[in-house]
Amino acid sequence: MKLRFELLQADGAARVARVHLPHGIVETPAFMPVGTYGTVKAMAPPELAALGAQIVLGNTFHLSLRPGADIVALHRDGLHGFMGWQRPILTDSGGFQVFSLATLRQISEQGVRFRSPVDGAEVHMSPEDSMDVQRALQSDVAMAFDDCTAYPASESQARESMERSMRWAVRGHAHYYRDEPPGHLFGIVQGGMHLALRTASLEALTALDWPGMAIGGLAVGEPEEERLRVLEHTLPLMPSDRPRYLMGVGYPHEIVAAVARGVDMFDCVMPTRHARNGHLFTSEGIVNIRNARFQRDTGPLDPACSCSTCRNYSRAYLRHLDRCDEILGVQLGTVHNLHFYLELMRRIRAAIAAGEFAALAARIMAIPRRTAPPVA
Amino acid sequence: MKLRFELLQADGAARVARVHLPHGIVETPAFMPVGTYGTVKAMAPPELAALGAQIVLGNTFHLSLRPGADIVALHRDGLHGFMGWQRPILTDSGGFQVFSLATLRQISEQGVRFRSPVDGAEVHMSPEDSMDVQRALQSDVAMAFDDCTAYPASESQARESMERSMRWAVRGHAHYYRDEPPGHLFGIVQGGMHLALRTASLEALTALDWPGMAIGGLAVGEPEEERLRVLEHTLPLMPSDRPRYLMGVGYPHEIVAAVARGVDMFDCVMPTRHARNGHLFTSEGIVNIRNARFQRDTGPLDPACSCSTCRNYSRAYLRHLDRCDEILGVQLGTVHNLHFYLELMRRIRAAIAAGEFAALAARIMAIPRRTAPPVA
């Protein structure tokens, strides 16, 4: 199955494209809301679709522990039928979570043995296991199973980790494509903050045919300039005729900075997680709706926003829901934050198409990065 | 403001009517979902409207503590604007909650002094205070502030409590109607399980003009036959040309039993609270979705149900969401349970209109009352 990547327009390194996947077309640059356990938290699929989400991300690690890939696979079309989402799905490989969430972890060439954080049971995951799970989930895009390099890492630590990831990528590729797969497998460039290792990782991957490629091992705590240095080194070396996915990024200004350098796909828990904590993205920066200054504020959260939360509810009401731990507060905040991200991507695509990306990027970069100060 | 109560059809004591309220028409027998803090938990108003809810209940006690009636009143149309619900709202008086939730309670003829369960502050609520709050909330139907009789209560305890409620009802009526009010004030019959006291309460109320009347002091732990005895005694004594509201009831079979005796309006936290605990109402009885037997069950929760939860998700998925404490599980369960209740009321109204209420009542009564046994 060949992945069709339809490049529509470019503005500098930024580009607009359409990725043709088994369950539909994804317009890029695209943001993928994260649906860890087969649900984008607090959102039903029709709401996600109404917000304009074209693809969501599912977590192989979490879903393989609960409910188990076998149970998801009982449903028509795998994870699509299980969660009631008929549009495209990308699944991560579980690699990142194995390294960030699992305890008593033992890494061998074969794979990783760890204790399930759910019930303490011993679990083993190899590149082949990850491919089996992702095939069972029937995701449109599966990701290679990688050894995630910690930050910071010395050159030799980063090299050892990257080289293992590359050997695992080869095994995963062979296993995923052993017969007709349900989707496409993306490779992941590793190498930490070491540019020569990024080059080596890319060269190792290029021995195989990957329909898309991701940059992993970023958004792990490194300073922004380190990340941009890695992106500026790596992106021009990556194939330009297929999608480039920057895993786990990020804030709006980080997305814009990456798009400017040629990234097509993003995922991040930020909009959904922030909504659960009452942190809401606005045209004036992030607002903490718990702030007492909103107590008697009958205005909309963001007067510049057209989402249903901003059209129908006051800041006073949103603050009240948050204060009373009402689920509706999470729902309305999630709708707003996802609208903010998906609208940002729509604006990015339109600006690139119009050759005006630099101007939009400047406006996004100018949004205050901290919680907005008290209004007068 | 005169309340228009349009009696359409009767089948025995059961009747179908239309109650014309400032924010719209309510078809009775009606079930009112409970929106304690200005939100029916986990439901946005458009979802409630789509389910066919015509009226919701707001809690005066809770809303007066958080966010405070003054903050709600800053919004257009009071609670309607605050919560984004343009259809009718009934508010309780706070009496029941003062007696069931407040601590360090001191009752005097003037009113009740208690500690706020939110922040421990000393709060006072009198019949006049309750009317002021309900007027500020701009509910379509306000309720008299009453002294809720505990269960069980001796004749003298029940008499003292009922007589205080009746004096408070007179004060509340004068205060609510002192000038043009935003809605209608319903009286509440008290008297515990003592039939003579129920008669006396009704006679005391009849001295004033109430556009509707409620039966209070039931659903407080009494056996079902006690409740039916009180209903059978009291309902025929109540005016038949205005709505009769049975507060806090109940299970489907309890609603059917009360409709059969002439009740028009109901409210209960059951469908929403049960949904949060994974207890879902079905045509075969209440199902506990946490049960392990649903682990691999790809069928719909209730094959006989047409709600979006049953049309789009499997039992295995609903169990998975519950097990992972996913908010979406509460959302989907609440949609289903409220659909069950609102569909029950639609069926009740249709059956009364068709002169077939007895047959429907028999079918509802035959639904198993406990969690359904394991399926084969």
Interface residues (C-beta under 8 A of the other chain):
Chain A: Y37 G38 T39 K41 A42 M43 A44 P45 P46 R66 P67 I71 L74 H75 F82 M83 G84 Q295 R296 T298 S308 N312 Y313 S314 A316 Y317 R319 H320 L321 R323 C324 E326 I327 L328 V330 Q331 L332
Chain B: Y37 G38 T39 K41 A42 M43 A44 P45 P46 R66 P67 I71 L74 H75 F82 M83 G84 Q295 R296 T298 S308 N312 Y313 S314 A316 Y317 R319 H320 L321 R323 C324 E326 I327 L328 V330 Q331 L332
